[in-house]
Amino acid sequence: MTVDEPTLVVAAVILDGRRVLAAQRAEPPELAGGWEFPGGKVDEGESEHAALIRECREELGVEIAVGARVGGEWELSAGYVMHAYLASLSVGEPVAKEHLALRWLEPEEYFAVNWLGADLPVMAAVADLLAQD
Ligand SMILES: Nc1nc2c([nH]c(=O)n2[C@H]2C[C@H](O)[C@@H](COP(=O)(O)OP(=O)(O)OP(=O)(O)O)O2)c(=O)[nH]1
């Protein structure tokens, strides 16, 4: 019996000091309106770093520098897992090309948006990391 590998999604936790960039999904209908970290599926043969850079270009129109991984495997819906990475902007200001909206969250706002189920624990892990700095 073969077991299918889960589809890998990478997400960028873009920081500006202690501010965190959150993006509001436009689709599909069951996720629209929820907030997430920019990113997407890793293509066949593509590295996780390359996928993060490509997705941030496509979705936000920016170049990023990818930093440390946050946690391990974050479970999404069946068949999907997510790897999250800290990142910073190297060129440009984010524009919502595919999202409904973008928000820079100050520390007191980290939990003020309606994070998707998988993203809430990632935000909590990032909040812990940033509180230690
Ligand atoms: N990008 C992203 N996707 C997330 C997060 N949390 C979460 O549950 N997801 C889910 C939503 C989607 O079902 C899946 C990623 O799909 P996506 O639509 O962002 O990926 P993609 O850009 O490669 O999509 P596609 O156009 O090829 O379908 O993971 C998150 O923080 N970032």
The ligand as an SDF file (V2000), in Angstrom:
LIG
                    3D

 32 34  0  0  0  0  0  0  0  0999 V2000
   -0.9440   30.3500    1.8940 N   0  0  0  0  0  0  0  0  0  0  0  0
   -1.5150   29.9420    3.0250 C   0  0  0  0  0  0  0  0  0  0  0  0
   -2.4230   28.9530    2.9730 N   0  0  0  0  0  0  0  0  0  0  0  0
   -2.9830   28.5640    4.1080 C   0  0  0  0  0  0  0  0  0  0  0  0
   -2.6430   29.1450    5.3480 C   0  0  0  0  0  0  0  0  0  0  0  0
   -3.3910   28.5470    6.3220 N   0  0  0  0  0  0  0  0  0  0  0  0
   -4.1650   27.6380    5.7150 C   0  0  0  0  0  0  0  0  0  0  0  0
   -4.9960   26.9100    6.2460 O   0  0  0  0  0  0  0  0  0  0  0  0
   -3.9160   27.6380    4.3520 N   0  0  0  0  0  0  0  0  0  0  0  0
   -4.5480   26.7470    3.3740 C   0  0  0  0  0  0  0  0  0  0  0  0
   -5.4380   27.4650    2.4050 C   0  0  0  0  0  0  0  0  0  0  0  0
   -5.3200   26.6330    1.1590 C   0  0  0  0  0  0  0  0  0  0  0  0
   -6.2160   25.5280    1.2640 O   0  0  0  0  0  0  0  0  0  0  0  0
   -3.8960   26.0870    1.2170 C   0  0  0  0  0  0  0  0  0  0  0  0
   -2.9020   26.9250    0.4370 C   0  0  0  0  0  0  0  0  0  0  0  0
   -3.4150   27.2670   -0.7540 O   0  0  0  0  0  0  0  0  0  0  0  0
   -3.0710   28.5970   -1.5410 P   0  0  0  0  0  0  0  0  0  0  0  0
   -4.2990   28.9180   -2.3210 O   0  0  0  0  0  0  0  0  0  0  0  0
   -2.5260   29.6660   -0.6460 O   0  0  0  0  0  0  0  0  0  0  0  0
   -1.8910   28.0790   -2.4460 O   0  0  0  0  0  0  0  0  0  0  0  0
   -1.5140   28.4810   -3.9150 P   0  0  0  0  0  0  0  0  0  0  0  0
   -1.3360   29.9890   -3.9520 O   0  0  0  0  0  0  0  0  0  0  0  0
   -0.3620   27.6330   -4.2890 O   0  0  0  0  0  0  0  0  0  0  0  0
   -2.8480   28.0830   -4.6250 O   0  0  0  0  0  0  0  0  0  0  0  0
   -3.3400   27.6750   -6.0450 P   0  0  0  0  0  0  0  0  0  0  0  0
   -3.7060   28.9810   -6.6730 O   0  0  0  0  0  0  0  0  0  0  0  0
   -2.2410   26.9100   -6.6950 O   0  0  0  0  0  0  0  0  0  0  0  0
   -4.5420   26.8400   -5.6990 O   0  0  0  0  0  0  0  0  0  0  0  0
   -3.5450   26.1200    2.5940 O   0  0  0  0  0  0  0  0  0  0  0  0
   -1.6760   30.1770    5.3910 C   0  0  0  0  0  0  0  0  0  0  0  0
   -1.3200   30.7500    6.4220 O   0  0  0  0  0  0  0  0  0  0  0  0
   -1.1250   30.5280    4.1980 N   0  0  0  0  0  0  0  0  0  0  0  0
  1  2  1  0
  2  3  2  0
  2 32  1  0
  3  4  1  0
  4  5  2  0
  4  9  1  0
  5  6  1  0
  5 30  1  0
  6  7  1  0
  7  8  2  0
  7  9  1  0
  9 10  1  0
 10 11  1  0
 10 29  1  0
 11 12  1  0
 12 13  1  0
 12 14  1  0
 14 15  1  0
 14 29  1  0
 15 16  1  0
 16 17  1  0
 17 18  2  0
 17 19  1  0
 17 20  1  0
 20 21  1  0
 21 22  2  0
 21 23  1  0
 21 24  1  0
 24 25  1  0
 25 26  2  0
 25 27  1  0
 25 28  1  0
 30 31  2  0
 30 32  1  0
M  END
$$$$
